[in-house]
Amino acid sequence: AASDVYKRQFQFREEAVSAQTRHIAENSSDFAFANAPLPSPQLFAAHKTQKEYFYAVYSPQANCGLDPQQPLTPKQLQNIPVCCNFGCYSLLRKACLKHGFMPKIRFIATTNTAALAFVQDGSGIAIVSAGGRDDFPQGLQQLLLADDELYFEQTLFWSKKDRLSATAQLFLDFYLEAAKTDRH
């Protein structure tokens, strides 16, 4: 039985929450990690894992006028074109509207990876969520956006209606036990 685990194939994909929920509904994925709100959360069992805060990330060549020594607020983004991922967009827009302006969005990417790839050559600023400064590629500047509402709770989720395979249940048990010990 233990050798069966080694025969199973595992696939990891980075995709938008909408694709993740579709794959779980179609039974082509057992689990997903989301760093954005779940659509139809009543359909999923979930475990919140950690908070991800919003960062402005840019290349030092971007010459964007941000001071890395000062806290960054949404107000300071007023005249700066940014890109963000789809999950961040609605909260970023809400925070900027609270400061009296609409953010200047150059484009909305499907994932953090796509938004970060855009800024690596100095093309602009990405607003992305992350668990900490270690989550970014080397060579990029990152500034935490100082706003109490700009964060997600990263969530592990799976289908409520479909029973997990033995291997998936083993993973879930292991993960939840590890998460318990990390909190202590």
N, CA and C of each residue as an Amber inpcrd file, in Angstrom:
protein
   552
   0.8220000  -1.2000000   0.0000000   0.0000000   0.0000000   0.0000000
   0.8560000   1.2490000   0.0000000   1.9210000   1.2590000   0.8180000
   2.7940000   2.4310000   0.8550000   3.4590000   2.6570000  -0.4890000
   3.7560000   1.5700000  -1.2160000   4.4060000   1.7260000  -2.5220000
   3.4600000   2.3530000  -3.5470000   2.1340000   2.2260000  -3.3280000
   1.1670000   2.8500000  -4.2320000   1.3130000   4.3680000  -4.2550000
   1.7150000   4.9460000  -3.1250000   1.9030000   6.3930000  -3.0550000
   2.9720000   6.8300000  -4.0550000   3.9930000   6.0070000  -4.2090000
   5.0950000   6.3620000  -5.1080000   4.7310000   6.1960000  -6.5720000
   3.6720000   5.4580000  -6.8510000   3.2310000   5.2510000  -8.2270000
   2.2910000   6.3580000  -8.7020000   1.7290000   7.1120000  -7.7500000
   0.8020000   8.1820000  -8.1210000   1.5510000   9.3330000  -8.7530000
   0.8950000  10.0320000  -9.6410000   1.4860000  11.2110000 -10.2560000
   0.9310000  12.4460000  -9.5730000   1.8100000  13.4090000  -9.3560000
   1.4110000  14.6680000  -8.7510000   1.7210000  15.7800000  -9.7290000
   0.8410000  16.7330000  -9.7850000   1.0330000  17.8610000 -10.6800000
   0.7600000  19.1350000  -9.8970000   1.6400000  20.0990000 -10.0230000
   1.4660000  21.3860000  -9.3620000   1.2800000  22.4390000 -10.4400000
   0.2420000  23.2500000 -10.2850000  -0.0530000  24.3030000 -11.2620000
  -0.2400000  25.6090000 -10.5100000   0.2010000  26.6850000 -11.1210000
  -0.0750000  28.0090000 -10.5790000  -1.1380000  28.6220000 -11.4860000
  -2.3020000  28.8850000 -10.8970000  -3.3990000  29.4100000 -11.6970000
  -4.3420000  30.2390000 -10.8410000  -5.2120000  30.9340000 -11.4990000
  -6.1830000  31.7770000 -10.8130000  -7.1510000  30.9160000 -10.0000000
  -7.7400000  31.5090000  -8.9710000  -8.6750000  30.7950000  -8.0970000
  -9.8420000  30.2210000  -8.9050000 -10.3000000  30.9300000  -9.9050000
 -11.4240000  30.4220000 -10.7080000 -11.0540000  29.1010000 -11.3830000
  -9.8370000  28.9790000 -11.8920000  -9.3930000  27.7150000 -12.4970000
  -9.2210000  26.6400000 -11.4230000  -8.6970000  27.0180000 -10.2650000
  -8.5270000  26.0510000  -9.1790000  -9.8700000  25.4550000  -8.7680000
 -10.8590000  26.2990000  -8.5730000 -12.1660000  25.7980000  -8.1360000
 -12.7910000  24.9140000  -9.2120000 -12.5820000  25.2480000 -10.4830000
 -13.0970000  24.4280000 -11.5850000 -12.4320000  23.0450000 -11.5750000
 -11.1140000  23.0090000 -11.3710000 -10.4050000  21.7140000 -11.3460000
 -10.8610000  20.8430000 -10.1770000 -11.1170000  21.4500000  -9.0420000
 -11.6160000  20.6770000  -7.9040000 -13.0220000  20.1660000  -8.1970000
 -13.8770000  21.0030000  -8.7740000 -15.2470000  20.5810000  -9.1150000
 -15.2420000  19.4460000 -10.1410000 -14.2580000  19.4580000 -11.0530000
 -14.1550000  18.4170000 -12.0890000 -13.3890000  17.1900000 -11.6000000
 -12.9490000  17.2020000 -10.3470000 -12.1600000  16.1160000  -9.7580000
 -10.8100000  15.9050000 -10.4400000 -10.2740000  16.9400000 -11.0660000
  -8.9290000  16.8140000 -11.6330000  -7.8670000  17.3640000 -10.6790000
  -8.2970000  17.9230000  -9.5570000  -7.3990000  18.3460000  -8.4780000
  -8.0420000  17.9630000  -7.1510000  -7.1900000  17.5770000  -6.2150000
  -7.6870000  17.2640000  -4.8750000  -7.7330000  18.5010000  -3.9900000
  -6.6860000  19.3280000  -4.0980000  -6.5170000  20.4860000  -3.2240000
  -6.0600000  21.6810000  -4.0410000  -6.1870000  22.8450000  -3.4290000
  -5.5980000  24.0580000  -3.9980000  -5.2710000  25.0040000  -2.8570000
  -4.2820000  25.8390000  -3.0840000  -3.9690000  26.9270000  -2.1700000
  -4.3910000  28.2100000  -2.8640000  -5.1740000  29.0040000  -2.1780000
  -5.6360000  30.2690000  -2.7480000  -5.1290000  31.4150000  -1.8890000
  -4.7400000  32.4760000  -2.5430000  -4.3950000  33.6950000  -1.8130000
  -5.3430000  34.8140000  -2.2280000  -6.5500000  34.4180000  -2.5380000
  -7.6250000  35.3530000  -2.8830000  -8.9250000  34.7610000  -2.3510000
  -9.9410000  35.5850000  -2.1810000 -11.2130000  35.0560000  -1.6820000
 -11.7670000  33.9550000  -2.5940000 -12.3560000  32.9360000  -2.0050000
 -12.9400000  31.8400000  -2.7740000 -14.3210000  32.2210000  -3.2820000
 -14.5750000  32.0230000  -4.5700000 -15.9500000  32.1730000  -5.0330000
 -16.7390000  30.9690000  -4.5310000 -17.9470000  31.1370000  -4.1280000
 -18.8000000  30.0650000  -3.6030000 -18.1140000  29.2660000  -2.4920000
 -17.6990000  29.9320000  -1.4250000 -16.9710000  29.2260000  -0.3690000
 -17.7740000  28.1050000   0.2890000 -19.0820000  28.1360000   0.1740000
 -19.9170000  27.0940000   0.7760000 -19.6900000  25.7240000   0.1320000
 -19.0840000  25.6880000  -1.0510000 -18.8430000  24.4170000  -1.7390000
 -17.5630000  23.7250000  -1.2910000 -16.7450000  24.4140000  -0.4880000
 -15.4180000  23.9030000  -0.1780000 -15.1750000  23.8010000   1.3200000
 -14.4220000  22.7930000   1.6820000 -13.8550000  22.7230000   3.0230000
 -12.5380000  23.4840000   2.9310000 -12.1630000  24.1720000   3.9920000
 -10.9830000  25.0210000   3.8970000 -10.2560000  25.1170000   5.2280000
  -8.9780000  25.4100000   5.1110000  -8.1370000  25.6650000   6.2870000
  -7.2950000  26.9040000   5.9840000  -7.4580000  27.9420000   6.8010000
  -6.6600000  29.1620000   6.6410000  -5.2440000  28.8710000   7.1230000
  -4.2450000  29.2640000   6.3370000  -2.8780000  28.9140000   6.7020000
  -2.0560000  30.0950000   7.2020000  -2.0220000  31.1810000   6.4570000
  -1.2310000  32.3390000   6.8630000  -1.7610000  33.5880000   6.1790000
  -1.3770000  34.7400000   6.7060000  -1.7490000  35.9940000   6.0580000
  -0.7080000  36.3510000   5.0080000  -1.1910000  36.8710000   3.9090000
  -0.3340000  37.4070000   2.8630000  -0.6650000  38.8870000   2.7330000
   0.3460000  39.7100000   2.8840000   0.1790000  41.1520000   2.8120000
   0.5270000  41.6430000   1.4120000   0.0670000  42.8440000   1.0900000
   0.3070000  43.4100000  -0.2260000   1.6330000  44.1690000  -0.2360000
   2.3890000  43.9610000  -1.3070000   3.6740000  44.6270000  -1.5010000
   3.6940000  45.3100000  -2.8590000   4.3830000  46.4340000  -2.9230000
   4.7320000  47.0370000  -4.1960000   6.1190000  46.4970000  -4.5280000
   6.2590000  45.8770000  -5.6790000   7.5080000  45.2360000  -6.0710000
   7.9600000  45.8410000  -7.3920000   9.2490000  46.1660000  -7.4680000
   9.7570000  46.8120000  -8.6690000  11.2570000  46.5900000  -8.7880000
  11.7500000  46.7900000  -9.9860000  13.1770000  46.6960000 -10.2530000
  13.8370000  48.0070000  -9.8510000  15.0690000  47.9660000  -9.3360000
  15.7560000  49.2210000  -9.0170000  15.8980000  50.1470000 -10.2380000
  15.8660000  49.5810000 -11.4530000  15.9530000  50.3950000 -12.6820000
  14.6530000  51.1080000 -13.0240000  13.5930000  50.8180000 -12.3050000
  12.2680000  51.3670000 -12.6490000  12.1790000  52.8720000 -12.4390000
  12.9910000  53.4520000 -11.5690000  12.9520000  54.8930000 -11.3100000
  11.5200000  55.3630000 -11.0820000  10.8440000  54.7130000 -10.1270000
   9.4230000  54.9680000  -9.9040000   9.1520000  56.0440000  -8.8600000
  10.1830000  56.5440000  -8.2040000   9.9910000  57.6180000  -7.2440000
   9.5760000  57.1750000  -5.8570000   9.5410000  55.8790000  -5.5990000
   9.1940000  55.4050000  -4.2600000  10.4470000  55.3950000  -3.3930000
  10.2920000  55.7670000  -2.1310000  11.4100000  55.7990000  -1.1940000
  11.3990000  54.5190000  -0.3710000  12.3780000  53.6220000  -0.5800000
  12.3720000  52.3520000   0.1570000  12.5770000  52.5120000   1.6630000
  12.9220000  53.7040000   2.1130000  13.1270000  53.9430000   3.5390000
  11.8470000  54.3950000   4.2470000  10.7990000  54.6870000   3.4970000
   9.5540000  55.2030000   4.0630000   8.4230000  54.1800000   3.9210000
   7.4760000  54.1640000   4.8740000   6.2950000  53.2930000   4.7000000
   5.5110000  53.7280000   3.4650000   4.9770000  52.7550000   2.7540000
   4.2180000  53.0330000   1.5400000   2.7280000  52.9220000   1.8450000
   1.9740000  53.9410000   1.4620000   0.5240000  53.9150000   1.6350000
  -0.1330000  53.8760000   0.2550000  -1.3740000  53.4250000   0.1710000
  -2.0590000  53.4390000  -1.1220000  -2.0810000  54.8360000  -1.7550000
  -2.1780000  55.8850000  -0.9520000  -2.2220000  57.2640000  -1.4740000
  -1.0090000  57.5740000  -2.3450000   0.1530000  57.0130000  -1.9980000
   1.3680000  57.2770000  -2.7560000   1.3530000  56.6320000  -4.1410000
   0.4120000  55.7530000  -4.3900000   0.3030000  55.1010000  -5.7020000
  -0.5700000  55.8990000  -6.6690000  -1.0800000  57.0470000  -6.2250000
  -2.0760000  57.7850000  -6.9920000  -1.6660000  58.0510000  -8.4380000
  -0.4480000  58.4370000  -8.7040000  -0.0490000  58.7880000 -10.0700000
   0.9160000  57.7820000 -10.6760000   0.9600000  56.5910000 -10.1200000
   1.9080000  55.5800000 -10.5880000   1.1530000  54.4380000 -11.2620000
   1.4680000  54.1630000 -12.5200000   0.8480000  53.0060000 -13.1730000
   1.3840000  51.7160000 -12.5510000   0.4880000  50.7940000 -12.2410000
   0.8750000  49.5300000 -11.6180000   0.2230000  48.3630000 -12.3560000
   0.7860000  47.2000000 -12.1540000   0.1050000  45.9790000 -12.5550000
  -0.1570000  45.2030000 -11.2680000  -1.1060000  44.3220000 -11.3090000
  -1.4140000  43.5050000 -10.1320000  -1.9860000  42.1940000 -10.6160000
  -2.1440000  41.2580000  -9.6970000  -2.8140000  40.0330000 -10.1050000
  -4.3150000  40.2120000  -9.8750000  -5.0730000  39.3230000 -10.4750000
  -6.5280000  39.4440000 -10.4230000  -7.0520000  39.4260000  -8.9960000
  -6.4630000  38.5700000  -8.1410000  -6.9160000  38.4730000  -6.7580000
  -6.7220000  39.7580000  -5.9750000  -5.6430000  40.4900000  -6.2480000
  -5.3370000  41.7260000  -5.5180000  -6.1730000  42.9150000  -5.9910000
  -6.6310000  42.8610000  -7.2190000  -7.2310000  44.0440000  -7.8330000
  -8.3820000  44.6470000  -7.0260000  -9.3460000  43.8540000  -6.6150000
 -10.5250000  44.4440000  -5.9630000 -10.1670000  45.0910000  -4.6260000
  -9.2890000  44.4710000  -3.8360000  -8.9030000  45.0920000  -2.5610000
  -8.0420000  46.3320000  -2.7780000  -7.1510000  46.2980000  -3.7590000
  -6.3360000  47.4660000  -4.0710000  -7.2250000  48.6270000  -4.5310000
  -8.1620000  48.3380000  -5.4040000  -9.0950000  49.3650000  -5.8940000
  -9.8820000  49.9770000  -4.7400000 -10.3690000  49.1270000  -3.8320000
 -11.1320000  49.5970000  -2.6810000 -10.2770000  50.5070000  -1.7870000
  -9.0360000  50.1200000  -1.5420000  -8.1410000  50.9300000  -0.7020000
  -7.8470000  52.2730000  -1.3570000  -7.6230000  52.2720000  -2.6730000
  -7.3420000  53.5290000  -3.3770000  -8.5750000  54.4340000  -3.3990000
  -9.7550000  53.8590000  -3.5980000 -10.9850000  54.6650000  -3.5830000
 -11.1970000  55.3220000  -2.2190000 -10.7980000  54.6280000  -1.1560000
 -10.8800000  55.2150000   0.1860000 -10.0140000  56.4760000   0.2910000
  -8.9590000  56.5280000  -0.5120000  -8.0740000  57.6980000  -0.5360000
  -8.4660000  58.6790000  -1.6440000  -9.5910000  58.4300000  -2.3090000
 -10.1340000  59.3880000  -3.2610000  -9.6400000  59.2780000  -4.6930000
  -9.1070000  58.1230000  -5.1070000  -8.6760000  57.9960000  -6.4960000
  -8.7980000  56.5450000  -6.9640000  -8.8330000  56.3930000  -8.2700000
  -8.8120000  55.0590000  -8.8940000  -7.3600000  54.7330000  -9.2100000
  -6.9080000  53.5170000  -8.9300000  -5.5230000  53.1770000  -9.2680000
  -5.3430000  53.1450000 -10.7870000  -4.1400000  53.4980000 -11.2290000
  -3.8130000  53.4460000 -12.6580000  -3.2670000  52.0530000 -12.9560000
  -4.1440000  51.1930000 -13.4190000  -3.7820000  49.8010000 -13.6720000
  -3.3060000  49.6600000 -15.1160000  -2.0510000  49.2310000 -15.2930000
  -1.5240000  48.9660000 -16.6400000  -2.0850000  47.6620000 -17.1580000
  -2.0760000  46.6370000 -16.3090000  -2.7180000  45.3820000 -16.6680000
  -2.9250000  44.5410000 -15.4210000  -3.8030000  43.5610000 -15.5490000
  -4.0910000  42.6340000 -14.4620000  -3.6220000  41.2540000 -14.9190000
  -2.7180000  40.6740000 -14.1580000  -2.1750000  39.3530000 -14.4650000
  -3.0120000  38.2820000 -13.7700000  -2.8850000  37.0580000 -14.2120000
  -3.6260000  35.9680000 -13.5710000  -2.9290000  35.4850000 -12.3080000
  -1.6050000  35.6540000 -12.2030000  -0.8560000  35.1430000 -11.0470000
   0.2040000  36.1530000 -10.6070000   0.7100000  35.9680000  -9.3900000
   1.8260000  36.7840000  -8.9100000   3.0420000  36.6280000  -9.8180000
   3.3080000  35.4010000 -10.2550000   4.4760000  35.1380000 -11.0920000
   4.4420000  35.9820000 -12.3580000   3.2930000  36.0710000 -12.9990000
   3.1720000  36.8690000 -14.2240000   3.3690000  38.3530000 -13.9340000
   2.8150000  38.8410000 -12.8350000   2.9850000  40.2580000 -12.4790000
   4.4480000  40.5570000 -12.1670000   5.1280000  39.6630000 -11.4550000
   6.5340000  39.8780000 -11.1080000   7.4380000  39.7920000 -12.3320000
   7.1110000  38.9270000 -13.2840000   7.8950000  38.8320000 -14.5200000
   7.8410000  40.1570000 -15.2790000   6.6930000  40.8060000 -15.2380000
   6.5230000  42.0850000 -15.9250000   7.4790000  43.1540000 -15.3900000
   7.7230000  43.1720000 -14.0880000   8.5110000  44.2580000 -13.5010000
  10.0090000  43.9710000 -13.4320000  10.4330000  42.7620000 -13.7130000
  11.8520000  42.4280000 -13.5670000  12.7670000  43.2350000 -14.4720000
  12.2780000  43.6920000 -15.6080000  13.1370000  44.4630000 -16.5090000
  12.9970000  45.9740000 -16.3300000  12.3190000  46.4050000 -15.2710000
  12.1600000  47.8340000 -15.0190000  10.9180000  48.4310000 -15.6280000
   9.9720000  47.5980000 -16.0620000   8.7810000  48.0750000 -16.7580000
   7.7390000  48.7340000 -15.8700000   7.8490000  48.6300000 -14.5690000
   6.8450000  49.2460000 -13.7180000   6.8210000  48.6570000 -12.3320000
   5.6780000  48.7800000 -11.6900000   5.4820000  48.3160000 -10.3200000
   4.3670000  47.2810000 -10.3080000   4.5970000  46.2030000  -9.5840000
   3.5590000  45.1920000  -9.4000000   3.0600000  45.2650000  -7.9650000
   1.7740000  45.1410000  -7.7930000   1.1780000  45.0120000  -6.4600000
   0.7540000  43.5560000  -6.3380000   1.4120000  42.8370000  -5.4210000
   1.1490000  41.4160000  -5.2430000   1.0760000  41.0950000  -3.7610000
   0.4960000  39.9590000  -3.4440000   0.4340000  39.5230000  -2.0510000
   1.5200000  38.4840000  -1.8100000   2.0260000  38.4710000  -0.5740000
   3.0720000  37.5120000  -0.2150000   3.1050000  37.3420000   1.2940000
   3.6310000  36.2130000   1.7150000   3.7620000  35.9300000   3.1390000
   4.9070000  36.6900000   3.7800000   5.8530000  37.1630000   2.9980000
   6.9890000  37.9080000   3.5180000   7.9490000  38.2930000   2.4150000
   8.9700000  39.0220000   2.7840000   9.9330000  39.5350000   1.8010000
  10.7340000  38.4350000   1.1090000  10.7910000  37.2600000   1.6940000
  11.5410000  36.1590000   1.0880000  10.8130000  35.5260000  -0.0920000
   9.5850000  35.9430000  -0.3440000   8.7780000  35.3490000  -1.4120000
   9.0240000  35.9670000  -2.7880000  10.0010000  36.8650000  -2.9110000
  10.2160000  37.5740000  -4.1640000  11.5400000  37.1830000  -4.8020000
  11.6260000  37.2870000  -6.1380000  12.8990000  37.0070000  -6.8100000
  13.9790000  37.9910000  -6.3500000  15.2050000  37.5200000  -6.3160000
  16.3120000  38.3960000  -5.9300000  16.4500000  39.5350000  -6.9290000
  16.9000000  40.6670000  -6.4240000  17.1430000  41.8190000  -7.2760000
  15.9780000  42.7810000  -7.3830000  14.8310000  42.4170000  -6.8550000
  13.6770000  43.3130000  -6.9040000  13.5060000  44.0040000  -5.5590000
  13.1200000  45.2670000  -5.6020000  12.7830000  46.0150000  -4.3920000
  11.3540000  45.6710000  -4.0130000  11.0570000  45.6430000  -2.7270000
   9.6840000  45.4310000  -2.3020000   9.3840000  46.3030000  -1.0980000
   8.2110000  46.9090000  -1.1550000   7.7340000  47.7580000  -0.0710000
   6.3630000  47.2550000   0.3720000   6.2400000  47.0170000   1.6710000
   4.9580000  46.6110000   2.2280000   3.9880000  47.7780000   2.1340000
   2.7780000  47.5230000   1.6370000   1.7470000  48.5550000   1.6030000
   1.1320000  48.6540000   2.9880000   1.2850000  49.7970000   3.6180000
   0.8270000  50.0090000   4.9970000  -0.6610000  50.3520000   4.9960000
  -1.4890000  49.3180000   5.0060000  -2.9370000  49.4890000   5.0470000
  -3.5060000  48.2300000   5.6850000  -4.2840000  48.3870000   6.7360000
  -4.8090000  47.2470000   7.4920000  -5.7360000  46.3380000   6.6960000
  -6.2510000  46.8050000   5.5720000  -7.1950000  45.9960000   4.7990000
  -6.5570000  45.2940000   3.6060000  -5.2730000  45.5250000   3.3770000
  -4.6230000  44.9330000   2.2100000  -3.8750000  43.6600000   2.5840000
  -4.6340000  42.5920000   2.7360000  -4.0680000  41.2750000   2.9830000
  -5.0840000  40.2050000   2.6040000  -4.5810000  39.0070000   2.3930000
  -5.4060000  37.8220000   2.2090000  -5.0060000  36.8240000   3.2700000
  -5.9120000  35.9140000   3.5510000  -5.5440000  34.7560000   4.3300000
  -5.3800000  33.6100000   3.3370000  -4.1510000  33.1100000   3.2200000
  -3.9190000  31.9880000   2.3250000  -4.7390000  30.8070000   2.8200000
  -5.3620000  30.0990000   1.8970000  -6.2990000  29.0470000   2.2410000
  -5.9970000  27.7740000   1.4610000  -5.9130000  26.6590000   2.1830000
  -5.9030000  25.3400000   1.5520000  -7.3690000  24.9310000   1.4610000
  -7.8280000  24.5350000   0.2630000  -9.2370000  24.1450000   0.1550000
  -9.4140000  22.9100000  -0.7160000 -10.5660000  22.2390000  -0.5170000
 -10.8940000  21.0210000  -1.2300000 -12.4110000  20.8950000  -1.2750000
 -12.9130000  19.9790000  -2.0600000 -14.3530000  19.8150000  -2.2480000
 -15.0220000  19.2740000  -0.9870000 -16.1700000  19.8410000  -0.6550000
 -16.9740000  19.3080000   0.4540000 -17.7550000  18.0690000   0.0170000
 -18.1300000  18.0090000  -1.2520000 -19.0400000  16.9460000  -1.6860000
 -18.3190000  15.6590000  -2.0900000 -17.0800000  15.7430000  -2.5260000
 -16.3680000  14.5490000  -2.9840000 -15.4210000  14.0390000  -1.9100000
 -15.4190000  12.7470000  -1.7360000 -14.5370000  12.1180000  -0.7470000
 -13.1120000  12.1260000  -1.2830000 -12.1690000  12.4260000  -0.4030000
 -10.7560000  12.4480000  -0.7870000 -10.2340000  11.0250000  -0.9520000
  -9.3020000  10.8600000  -1.8790000  -8.6280000   9.5640000  -2.0150000
  -7.8140000   9.3110000  -0.7470000  -7.3920000   8.0700000  -0.5570000
  -6.6050000   7.7280000   0.6320000  -5.3160000   8.5540000   0.6790000
  -4.6750000   8.7350000  -0.4510000  -3.4290000   9.5130000  -0.5090000
  -3.7000000  10.9780000  -0.1840000  -4.7610000  11.5250000  -0.7490000
  -5.1030000  12.9210000  -0.4770000  -5.4590000  13.1100000   1.0000000
  -6.1900000  12.1650000   1.5750000  -6.5410000  12.2600000   2.9930000
  -5.2960000  12.1830000   3.8650000  -4.3420000  11.3450000   3.4700000
  -3.0790000  11.2400000   4.1990000  -2.3350000  12.5780000   4.1710000
  -2.3050000  13.2040000   2.9870000  -1.6760000  14.5200000   2.8820000
  -2.3810000  15.5380000   3.7720000  -3.7010000  15.5580000   3.7170000
  -4.4640000  16.5230000   4.5040000  -4.2030000  16.3320000   5.9970000
  -4.2300000  15.0990000   6.4640000  -3.9580000  14.8310000   7.8790000
  -2.5670000  15.3210000   8.2690000  -1.5810000  15.0150000   7.4160000
  -0.2110000  15.4500000   7.6730000  -0.1290000  16.9730000   7.7030000
  -0.7420000  17.6160000   6.7190000  -0.6780000  19.0770000   6.6110000
  -1.3280000  19.7520000   7.8220000  -2.5090000  19.2890000   8.1940000
  -3.2170000  19.9020000   9.3210000  -2.4550000  19.6810000  10.6340000
  -1.8300000  18.5300000  10.8010000  -1.0250000  18.2890000  12.0120000
   0.1970000  19.2090000  12.0250000   0.8490000  19.3630000  10.8910000
   2.0160000  20.2520000  10.7900000   1.6010000  21.7010000  11.0530000
   0.4390000  22.0940000  10.5490000  -0.0470000  23.4600000  10.7600000
  -0.3110000  23.7160000  12.2310000  -0.7940000  22.6990000  12.9560000
  -1.0390000  22.8310000  14.3980000   0.2670000  23.0740000  15.1570000
   1.2960000  22.3310000  14.8100000   2.5750000  22.4770000  15.5170000
   3.2700000  23.7840000  15.1530000   3.0380000  24.2930000  13.9470000
   3.6260000  25.5880000  13.5500000   3.0430000  26.7480000  14.3500000
   1.8280000  26.6040000  14.8160000   1.1670000  27.6900000  15.5490000
   1.6190000  27.7530000  17.0030000   2.2320000  26.6910000  17.5130000
   2.6410000  26.6580000  18.9130000   4.0770000  27.0740000  19.0780000
